[in-house]
Amino acid sequence: MRITITDWIHKVLEGQIKEGDHCIDATMGKGGDTLFLCQRTGQSGKVTAFDVQKQALEMTKEKLEKHGVKAKLIQDGHEHMANYFASGTIQCIMFNLGYLPGGDHQLVTRPKTSIEAFEAGLRLLKVGGIMSICIYSGGDSGFEERDQVLDWLEELDDRTYFVIKEDFPTKKNHPPMPVFLVKLK
Ligand SMILES: C[S@@+](CC[C@H](N)C(=O)[O-])C[C@H]1O[C@@H](n2cnc3c(N)ncnc32)[C@H](O)[C@@H]1O
């Protein structure tokens, strides 16, 4: 048996998403999380995915077509996501920070725009909705984004958000760090 950190994030989110929900993939990339959200929300649900790279939209479109599911794919920065939806309408928002594997390492998520996007995302979440953030560090990514995101998390109001940060002590070389935020009110 093999379990990846992405599988684990999907397992955590599975229980929080039902058919008919509206969800956002804030970092579309190759569309793995977009596909997961489409499969969870079903035909009556709605999935919107953002990426700054045309290449990501093309790869994701192809992946979704192969699996016979649909999502709205938007080429825009996730920091603008509040322009597209009403507050309190989204059940789940996924962020997978870093750069597109095999793509341009310059087109990486940046702490300032990522935090702007988290703040926009928290406003869009329904009460009881969940945001996941998978933080990458080390290597090309360095530690700046991880450290700024962790500092930002500590400032959140404990009565408004239930915040979970996970780590994997047996994994070497700075494994990704999943964070989950549940909106309580
Ligand atoms: C680690 S990849 C995402 C992987 C993806 N979840 C998957 O399943 O393949 C991070 C993605 O974030 C995108 N990105 C970088 N800055 C962004 C921004 N401001 N808004 C939206 N996407 C951004 C990159 O282009 C890249 O495709």
The ligand as a Gaussian input file, in Angstrom:
#p B3LYP/6-31G(d) Opt

LIG

0 1
 C        2.021000      22.961000      -7.250000
 S        1.179000      23.571000      -8.661000
 C       -0.466000      23.004000      -8.450000
 C       -0.645000      21.529000      -8.684000
 C       -2.071000      21.117000      -8.940000
 N       -2.892000      21.225000      -7.755000
 C       -2.162000      19.737000      -9.562000
 O       -2.962000      18.907000      -9.084000
 O       -1.460000      19.502000     -10.549000
 C        0.991000      25.312000      -8.304000
 C        0.285000      26.059000      -9.414000
 O       -0.008000      27.385000      -8.931000
 C        0.006000      28.243000     -10.027000
 N        0.068000      29.651000      -9.576000
 C        1.145000      30.399000      -9.266000
 N        0.756000      31.641000      -8.886000
 C       -0.610000      31.660000      -8.965000
 C       -1.595000      32.644000      -8.696000
 N       -1.271000      33.867000      -8.258000
 N       -2.892000      32.317000      -8.904000
 C       -3.239000      31.081000      -9.343000
 N       -2.353000      30.094000      -9.600000
 C       -1.048000      30.386000      -9.407000
 C        1.205000      27.787000     -10.842000
 O        1.093000      28.220000     -12.180000
 C        1.105000      26.252000     -10.688000
 O        0.445000      25.672000     -11.779000

